[in-house]
Amino acid sequence: MAAAALSRSLDRERCRIELVESSEIRTVGVGEATIPALLAFNRVLGLDEGDFVRKTQATFKLAIHFVNWARLGHEYFHPFSSTYGVDFDLIPFHQYWLKLRSLGDATALGDYSMAAVAAQSGKFGLPTSDPHSVLSTYGYAYHFDAALYAQYLRVYAQARGVTRVDAKVVDVKLRGEDGFIEHVVTEGGAQLAADLFIDCSGFRGLLIEQALKSGYDDWSHWLPCDRAVATQCQYAGSEITPYTRATAHAAGWQWRIPLQHRIGAGYVYCSRHVSDDEAAHTLLANLDGPKLAEPWQLRFTAGHRRKFWNKNCVAIGLAAGFMEPLESTSIHLIQTAVTKLIAMFPDRDFDPLCVAEYNDKTRQEFEHIRDFLVLHYHATERDDAPLWRECRAMAIPDSLRHKMEHFRRYGRILCESSELFQDANWLAVYVGQHVMPQRYDPLVDHRDLNRVREQFATVRQLIRRAADSLPAHGELIARNFKAFR
């Protein structure tokens, strides 16, 4: 992703890009679900959507389906909707929903989201650009084969002048006068010098940590899962759903990511509460069909580097930090890191002002995502297992507590415009995990309640009719986006 975006943005006559990677080193191979922002990244690269979907065995994603998070047997959808319902005036739609709920209306909040209704129905269609249509009120993302996406971007980058070197980096040499990276040394003894180094070496942080000692902020006291076991399985009569599923188990949660040719599956868990063997057994016992690969283990620590950009090195992806894939943010963090780097691309002097700004913006982004993830763990009624009891009782970040207190008291959603997750996202998880306000906005009492009920019924009917008009997700894929074999 970094090489592709830089090759698109930089003049190949003035800047040479060299990509060093070893075919002998396995990639993590997970993080195959995305969020809608990836569409913008692909558009900037000029990718053809149909070609991309076919060559990466992709499917479409409207939401994340959460099962057993609030309590056992409970489920809800976090949809890719910019809003719920239609704002009638300056009072948010959900405040009217809260009043109707207080009067006994049991209609689910999700019934007012086009993405949620379509996802539940297994339907999908590309949104329309007509702002007057309910079919314009949702976004979408993709599930894809991460290895195929990497190959796709490799071809793209090399066609734009990127040189690829298949080798292992075994040493990093620093300049004596300022501690900047001078060159890296490959297993074959080649010395590769550069002005700027981008560390995409994963958890190892070969440059950013092993060479430059940038430090790491450990967030495992808030995000206790520290391991994952992953595999892939066949379809066995199940549908190609237009959503990712996250099912909470006793010691963590299991993902289900439907691609065209297989289903990606994995169990993210806390090693203090379950052994590796038990976790693998739980994963294999909950697959849709026969496994396609032997399970592989991952170990990690939630958190981030204290310096994402240190001297002449920028860490991207897992080298920068790890946020578990509960809300499909891993690939997004790669995307935004590349985007910020291009926006603040340095001269050879590496102005500390730009470096500090990049680090500050990236730290804020990680913290905002952290709070949203912690909300899922903390806002639970489960008391059937030690992990969930601990999460219910844990001290949460002050920034998250502040947001939750405002919503619990007044139903008000506090959200900065720079945050990845906006009002509709927070609302979906608050309501989905039973964080309910004590009261609604008092201005709602100044509105004609009968008219509000009529408008709500109209919105529900429009959404239901629109969802029914869409094709089944699997049928759409087979008809228009069938993968190349």
C-alpha positions as CSV (number, residue, x, y, z in Angstrom):
1,M,0.0,0.0,0.0
2,A,2.8,2.4,0.9
3,A,4.8,1.8,-2.3
4,A,1.7,2.0,-4.5
5,A,0.5,5.3,-3.0
6,L,4.0,6.9,-3.1
7,S,4.6,5.7,-6.7
8,R,1.3,7.5,-7.6
9,S,2.3,10.7,-5.7
10,L,6.1,11.1,-6.4
11,D,7.8,11.9,-9.7
12,R,9.8,8.8,-10.6
13,E,12.4,10.9,-12.3
14,R,13.2,12.7,-9.1
15,C,12.6,10.0,-6.5
16,R,13.5,6.4,-6.5
17,I,11.3,3.9,-4.5
18,E,12.8,0.6,-3.5
19,L,10.7,-2.1,-1.8
20,V,12.5,-4.8,0.2
21,E,10.5,-7.8,1.2
22,S,11.3,-11.5,1.7
23,S,9.1,-14.2,0.1
24,E,10.4,-16.5,2.9
25,I,8.7,-14.4,5.7
26,R,5.0,-15.1,6.1
27,T,2.7,-12.1,6.4
28,V,0.1,-12.0,9.2
29,G,-2.5,-13.0,6.7
30,V,-5.5,-11.5,8.6
31,G,-7.2,-8.1,8.6
32,E,-9.1,-8.9,5.5
33,A,-12.2,-6.8,6.4
34,T,-12.1,-3.1,5.7
35,I,-14.1,0.1,6.3
36,P,-15.5,2.5,3.7
37,A,-12.5,4.8,3.7
38,L,-10.6,2.2,1.6
39,L,-12.8,3.2,-1.4
40,A,-11.1,6.6,-1.3
41,F,-7.6,5.1,-1.2
42,N,-8.4,2.9,-4.2
43,R,-9.9,5.8,-6.1
44,V,-6.8,7.9,-5.5
45,L,-4.8,5.1,-7.0
46,G,-7.2,5.0,-9.9
47,L,-8.1,1.4,-9.5
48,D,-11.1,0.0,-11.3
49,E,-13.5,-1.4,-8.7
50,G,-14.7,-4.3,-10.7
51,D,-11.2,-5.4,-11.6
52,F,-10.1,-5.0,-8.0
53,V,-13.0,-7.0,-6.6
54,R,-12.5,-9.9,-9.1
55,K,-8.7,-10.1,-8.6
56,T,-8.8,-10.1,-4.8
57,Q,-11.8,-12.5,-4.5
58,A,-13.6,-9.7,-2.7
59,T,-17.1,-9.4,-1.4
60,F,-19.0,-6.3,-0.2
61,K,-19.4,-5.3,3.5
62,L,-22.3,-3.2,4.9
63,A,-21.8,-3.7,8.6
64,I,-20.3,-5.7,11.5
65,H,-22.6,-8.2,13.2
66,F,-21.9,-8.5,16.9
67,V,-23.1,-11.6,18.7
68,N,-22.9,-12.3,22.5
69,W,-21.3,-8.9,23.3
70,A,-23.9,-7.3,25.5
71,R,-25.0,-10.7,26.9
72,L,-25.2,-14.3,25.7
73,G,-27.8,-14.7,23.0
74,H,-27.9,-11.0,22.1
75,E,-26.9,-9.6,18.7
76,Y,-26.8,-6.2,16.9
77,F,-25.4,-4.6,13.8
78,H,-22.9,-1.8,13.5
79,P,-23.8,-0.5,10.0
80,F,-22.0,1.7,7.6
81,S,-24.6,4.5,7.8
82,S,-23.7,8.1,8.1
83,T,-26.9,8.6,10.1
84,Y,-30.0,6.8,11.4
85,G,-33.3,7.8,9.9
86,V,-33.7,11.4,8.6
87,D,-33.0,14.5,10.7
88,F,-36.2,16.5,10.7
89,D,-34.7,19.5,12.4
90,L,-31.7,20.4,14.5
91,I,-32.5,17.8,17.1
92,P,-30.8,14.5,16.3
93,F,-33.0,11.7,15.0
94,H,-32.1,9.3,17.9
95,Q,-33.5,11.7,20.5
96,Y,-36.9,11.3,19.0
97,W,-36.3,7.5,18.9
98,L,-35.4,7.7,22.6
99,K,-38.7,9.4,23.5
100,L,-40.8,6.9,21.5
101,R,-38.9,4.1,23.2
102,S,-39.7,5.7,26.6
103,L,-43.4,5.5,25.6
104,G,-43.3,1.8,24.8
105,D,-42.3,1.8,21.1
106,A,-40.0,-1.3,20.8
107,T,-38.9,-0.6,17.2
108,A,-35.2,-1.4,16.9
109,L,-32.8,1.5,16.1
110,G,-31.4,-0.7,13.3
111,D,-34.8,-0.5,11.5
112,Y,-33.9,3.1,10.6
113,S,-30.6,2.2,9.0
114,M,-30.5,1.2,5.3
115,A,-27.2,-0.6,5.7
116,A,-28.4,-2.6,8.8
117,V,-31.7,-3.6,7.2
118,A,-30.0,-4.6,3.9
119,A,-27.2,-6.5,5.8
120,Q,-29.7,-8.5,7.9
121,S,-31.6,-9.4,4.7
122,G,-28.4,-10.5,2.9
123,K,-29.0,-7.9,0.2
124,F,-26.5,-5.5,-1.5
125,G,-26.4,-2.9,-4.2
126,L,-24.0,-0.1,-4.9
127,P,-25.4,3.2,-3.4
128,T,-26.9,5.8,-5.6
129,S,-25.7,9.3,-5.9
130,D,-29.2,10.7,-5.7
131,P,-29.3,12.5,-2.3
132,H,-33.1,12.3,-2.3
133,S,-33.0,8.5,-2.3
134,V,-32.7,6.3,0.8
135,L,-30.3,4.2,-1.4
136,S,-27.7,7.1,-0.9
137,T,-27.7,6.9,2.9
138,Y,-25.2,4.1,3.4
139,G,-21.6,3.3,2.7
140,Y,-19.8,0.0,2.1
141,A,-16.4,-1.6,2.3
142,Y,-14.9,-4.9,1.2
143,H,-13.8,-8.3,2.5
144,F,-10.8,-9.4,0.4
145,D,-7.9,-11.8,0.3
146,A,-5.1,-9.7,1.8
147,A,-2.4,-11.7,0.0
148,L,-4.1,-11.1,-3.4
149,Y,-4.5,-7.4,-2.6
150,A,-0.8,-7.2,-1.9
151,Q,0.0,-8.9,-5.2
152,Y,-2.4,-6.5,-6.9
153,L,-0.7,-3.5,-5.5
154,R,2.7,-4.9,-6.2
155,V,1.9,-5.1,-9.9
156,Y,0.5,-1.6,-9.7
157,A,3.6,-0.2,-8.0
158,Q,6.2,-1.9,-10.2
159,A,4.4,-0.6,-13.3
160,R,5.0,2.8,-11.9
161,G,8.7,2.4,-11.4
162,V,9.0,0.8,-7.9
163,T,12.0,-1.6,-7.7
164,R,11.3,-4.8,-5.6
165,V,14.1,-6.6,-3.9
166,D,13.3,-10.1,-2.6
167,A,15.6,-10.3,0.4
168,K,15.8,-10.4,4.2
169,V,17.1,-7.3,6.1
170,V,19.6,-8.6,8.7
171,D,21.2,-5.3,9.9
172,V,20.6,-1.6,10.2
173,K,23.5,0.9,10.1
174,L,23.0,4.3,11.7
175,R,24.9,7.5,11.0
176,G,27.3,8.5,13.8
177,E,26.6,12.2,13.8
178,D,22.8,12.2,14.1
179,G,21.6,8.6,14.6
180,F,19.7,8.6,11.3
181,I,19.5,5.4,9.4
182,E,22.3,5.3,6.7
183,H,21.6,1.9,5.1
184,V,20.1,-1.5,5.7
185,V,22.0,-4.7,5.0
186,T,20.4,-7.7,3.4
187,E,21.2,-11.4,4.0
188,G,23.2,-11.5,0.9
189,G,25.4,-8.6,2.1
190,A,23.9,-5.8,-0.1
191,Q,23.8,-2.3,1.5
192,L,20.7,-0.4,0.6
193,A,21.0,3.3,1.4
194,A,18.2,5.9,1.2
195,D,17.1,9.3,2.5
196,L,13.8,8.0,3.9
197,F,13.0,4.6,5.3
198,I,9.5,3.2,5.8
199,D,9.3,0.4,8.3
200,C,6.7,-2.1,7.3
201,S,8.3,-5.0,9.1
202,G,5.3,-5.9,11.3
203,F,5.4,-6.6,15.0
204,R,9.3,-6.8,15.0
205,G,9.7,-3.1,14.2
206,L,13.0,-3.9,12.6
207,L,13.9,-0.2,12.0
208,I,11.6,1.8,14.2
209,E,12.3,-0.2,17.4
210,Q,15.2,-2.6,17.1
211,A,17.4,0.1,15.5
212,L,15.9,3.4,16.7
213,K,14.5,2.4,20.1
214,S,11.3,4.4,19.7
215,G,9.5,2.9,22.7
216,Y,6.0,1.4,23.0
217,D,2.9,2.4,24.9
218,D,1.2,-0.8,26.2
219,W,-2.6,-0.7,26.3
220,S,-3.2,-4.3,27.3
221,H,-4.8,-3.1,30.6
222,W,-7.6,-1.8,28.5
223,L,-7.5,-4.2,25.6
224,P,-6.6,-7.5,27.3
225,C,-6.6,-9.9,24.3
226,D,-3.0,-10.6,23.4
227,R,-3.2,-13.6,21.0
228,A,-5.1,-14.9,18.0
229,V,-5.4,-18.2,16.2
230,A,-6.5,-17.9,12.6
231,T,-7.5,-20.2,9.8
232,Q,-9.7,-20.4,6.7
233,C,-12.6,-22.6,5.9
234,Q,-14.9,-23.7,3.1
235,Y,-18.5,-22.6,2.6
236,A,-20.9,-25.4,3.6
237,G,-24.3,-24.2,2.5
238,S,-23.8,-20.8,4.2
239,E,-24.5,-17.5,2.4
240,I,-21.9,-15.0,1.3
241,T,-23.1,-12.4,3.8
242,P,-22.5,-8.7,3.2
243,Y,-21.1,-8.2,6.7
244,T,-18.3,-9.3,9.0
245,R,-19.3,-11.2,12.1
246,A,-17.7,-10.9,15.6
247,T,-18.9,-13.5,18.1
248,A,-17.8,-13.1,21.7
249,H,-16.6,-16.3,23.4
250,A,-15.6,-16.8,27.0
251,A,-12.1,-15.5,26.6
252,G,-12.3,-13.2,23.6
253,W,-14.1,-13.2,20.2
254,Q,-14.1,-14.9,16.9
255,W,-14.2,-13.2,13.5
256,R,-15.9,-14.5,10.3
257,I,-15.0,-12.8,7.1
258,P,-16.7,-14.1,3.9
259,L,-14.7,-13.9,0.7
260,Q,-15.8,-15.4,-2.7
261,H,-13.7,-18.5,-2.4
262,R,-13.4,-19.0,1.3
263,I,-14.2,-17.7,4.8
264,G,-11.6,-16.2,7.0
265,A,-11.9,-17.1,10.6
266,G,-9.9,-16.4,13.8
267,Y,-10.2,-16.3,17.6
268,V,-8.8,-13.2,19.3
269,Y,-8.3,-14.1,23.0
270,C,-6.7,-13.3,26.3
271,S,-4.0,-15.9,27.2
272,R,-4.6,-15.4,30.9
273,H,-8.0,-17.0,30.5
274,V,-7.6,-19.7,27.9
275,S,-4.7,-21.8,26.6
276,D,-3.6,-21.8,23.0
277,D,-4.9,-25.4,22.5
278,E,-8.2,-24.5,23.9
279,A,-8.5,-21.4,21.8
280,A,-7.7,-23.4,18.6
281,H,-10.3,-26.0,19.6
282,T,-12.9,-23.3,20.1
283,L,-12.1,-21.8,16.7
284,L,-12.3,-25.1,14.8
285,A,-15.5,-26.0,16.6
286,N,-17.2,-22.9,15.3
287,L,-16.3,-22.9,11.6
288,D,-18.9,-22.8,8.8
289,G,-17.3,-25.7,7.0
290,P,-14.1,-27.8,6.6
291,K,-10.9,-26.0,7.4
292,L,-8.6,-25.1,4.4
293,A,-5.5,-24.4,6.4
294,E,-3.9,-25.5,9.7
295,P,-4.5,-22.8,12.3
296,W,-1.6,-20.4,12.9
297,Q,-0.9,-18.4,16.0
298,L,-0.2,-14.7,16.5
299,R,1.0,-12.9,19.6
300,F,0.7,-9.2,20.1
301,T,0.4,-6.3,22.6
302,A,-2.3,-3.7,22.0
303,G,-0.7,-0.2,21.8
304,H,1.6,1.9,19.7
305,R,5.1,3.2,19.2
306,R,5.9,6.3,21.2
307,K,7.4,7.7,18.0
308,F,5.7,6.6,14.8
309,W,8.2,8.8,12.9
310,N,11.7,8.8,14.3
311,K,14.5,10.6,12.6
312,N,14.4,9.5,8.9
313,C,12.1,6.4,9.5
314,V,8.3,6.2,9.5
315,A,6.6,3.1,10.8
316,I,3.5,1.9,9.0
317,G,1.1,-0.9,9.8
318,L,1.9,-3.4,12.6
319,A,5.4,-1.8,13.0
320,A,3.6,1.4,14.2
321,G,1.3,-0.4,16.6
322,F,-1.5,-2.9,17.0
323,M,-5.2,-2.4,17.4
324,E,-7.1,-5.6,17.4
325,P,-9.3,-6.1,14.3
326,L,-12.6,-5.8,16.1
327,E,-13.7,-2.8,14.0
328,S,-11.6,-3.6,10.9
329,T,-9.2,-0.7,11.5
330,S,-5.9,-2.4,10.7
331,I,-5.8,-1.7,7.0
332,H,-7.3,1.8,7.6
333,L,-4.4,2.7,9.9
334,I,-2.0,1.8,7.1
335,Q,-4.0,4.0,4.7
336,T,-4.1,7.0,7.0
337,A,-0.4,6.7,7.8
338,V,0.5,6.7,4.1
339,T,-1.9,9.6,3.5
340,K,-0.4,11.7,6.3
341,L,3.1,10.9,5.1
342,I,2.3,12.2,1.7
343,A,0.7,15.3,3.1
344,M,3.8,16.0,5.3
345,F,6.4,14.6,2.9
346,P,9.8,15.8,4.1
347,D,12.8,17.5,2.6
348,R,16.1,16.0,3.5
349,D,16.3,18.2,6.6
350,F,13.4,16.3,8.2
351,D,12.0,19.4,9.9
352,P,11.2,18.4,13.5
353,L,8.0,20.5,13.3
354,C,6.6,18.2,10.6
355,V,7.7,15.0,12.5
356,A,6.1,16.2,15.7
357,E,2.8,17.0,13.9
358,Y,2.8,13.6,12.3
359,N,3.4,11.8,15.6
360,D,0.8,13.9,17.4
361,K,-1.9,13.3,14.7
362,T,-1.2,9.6,14.6
363,R,-1.2,9.3,18.4
364,Q,-4.6,11.0,18.5
365,E,-6.0,8.6,15.9
366,F,-4.8,5.6,17.8
367,E,-6.4,6.9,21.0
368,H,-9.7,7.6,19.4
369,I,-9.8,4.1,17.9
370,R,-8.7,2.6,21.3
371,D,-11.6,4.3,23.1
372,F,-14.1,2.9,20.6
373,L,-12.7,-0.6,21.0
374,V,-12.6,-0.4,24.8
375,L,-16.3,0.5,24.7
376,H,-17.2,-2.9,23.2
377,Y,-15.4,-4.7,26.1
378,H,-16.5,-2.5,28.9
379,A,-20.1,-2.0,28.0
380,T,-21.2,-5.6,28.7
381,E,-23.7,-7.3,31.0
382,R,-21.9,-10.6,30.8
383,D,-20.8,-12.2,34.1
384,D,-20.4,-15.8,32.8
385,A,-16.6,-15.6,32.4
386,P,-13.7,-13.9,34.2
387,L,-12.6,-11.9,31.2
388,W,-16.0,-10.2,30.9
389,R,-16.3,-9.6,34.6
390,E,-12.9,-7.9,34.5
391,C,-13.8,-5.8,31.5
392,R,-17.0,-4.6,33.2
393,A,-15.1,-3.5,36.3
394,M,-12.0,-2.1,34.7
395,A,-11.0,1.6,34.9
396,I,-11.4,3.0,31.4
397,P,-9.6,5.9,29.8
398,D,-10.8,9.3,31.0
399,S,-11.6,10.3,27.4
400,L,-14.0,7.4,27.0
401,R,-15.6,7.9,30.5
402,H,-16.4,11.5,29.6
403,K,-18.1,10.4,26.4
404,M,-20.1,7.6,28.1
405,E,-21.2,9.9,30.9
406,H,-22.7,12.4,28.5
407,F,-24.5,9.8,26.6
408,R,-25.8,8.0,29.7
409,R,-27.1,11.3,31.1
410,Y,-28.5,13.1,28.1
411,G,-28.2,10.9,25.1
412,R,-25.7,13.3,23.6
413,I,-22.8,12.0,21.5
414,L,-19.5,13.7,21.9
415,C,-17.3,13.3,18.8
416,E,-14.6,15.4,17.2
417,S,-14.8,15.8,13.5
418,S,-11.3,14.4,13.1
419,E,-12.3,11.1,14.7
420,L,-12.6,8.0,12.5
421,F,-15.8,6.9,14.2
422,Q,-18.6,9.5,14.1
423,D,-22.0,9.9,15.8
424,A,-23.8,7.0,14.0
425,N,-20.9,4.6,14.9
426,W,-21.0,5.5,18.6
427,L,-24.8,5.3,18.6
428,A,-24.8,1.8,17.1
429,V,-22.5,0.4,19.8
430,Y,-24.0,2.4,22.7
431,V,-27.5,1.1,21.9
432,G,-26.3,-2.3,20.7
433,Q,-24.6,-2.9,24.1
434,H,-27.3,-1.4,26.2
435,V,-25.6,1.9,27.2
436,M,-28.9,3.8,27.4
437,P,-29.5,7.4,28.4
438,Q,-31.4,8.4,31.5
439,R,-33.3,11.0,29.5
440,Y,-33.8,12.4,26.0
441,D,-33.4,15.9,24.8
442,P,-36.1,18.0,26.4
443,L,-36.7,19.9,23.2
444,V,-38.3,16.8,21.8
445,D,-41.3,17.5,24.0
446,H,-41.9,20.6,22.0
447,R,-42.7,18.6,18.8
448,D,-45.9,17.1,17.6
449,L,-45.6,13.5,18.6
450,N,-48.2,12.2,16.2
451,R,-46.3,13.8,13.3
452,V,-43.0,12.3,14.6
453,R,-44.7,8.8,14.6
454,E,-45.9,9.3,11.1
455,Q,-42.4,10.3,9.9
456,F,-40.8,7.4,11.6
457,A,-43.2,5.0,10.0
458,T,-42.5,6.5,6.6
459,V,-38.8,6.2,7.1
460,R,-39.1,2.5,8.0
461,Q,-41.3,1.8,5.0
462,L,-38.9,3.5,2.6
463,I,-35.9,1.6,4.0
464,R,-37.7,-1.8,3.9
465,R,-38.9,-1.3,0.3
466,A,-35.5,-0.2,-0.8
467,A,-33.8,-3.2,0.9
468,D,-36.3,-5.5,-0.7
469,S,-35.5,-4.1,-4.1
470,L,-31.8,-5.0,-3.9
471,P,-30.4,-8.3,-5.2
472,A,-29.1,-10.9,-2.8
473,H,-25.4,-10.2,-2.1
474,G,-24.3,-13.6,-3.5
475,E,-26.3,-13.2,-6.7
476,L,-24.9,-9.7,-7.3
477,I,-21.3,-11.1,-6.9
478,A,-22.0,-14.0,-9.2
479,R,-23.6,-11.8,-11.8
480,N,-21.3,-8.8,-11.8
481,F,-18.1,-9.4,-9.8
482,K,-17.2,-13.1,-10.1
483,A,-13.5,-13.6,-9.4
484,F,-11.0,-14.6,-12.0
485,R,-9.8,-18.2,-11.7
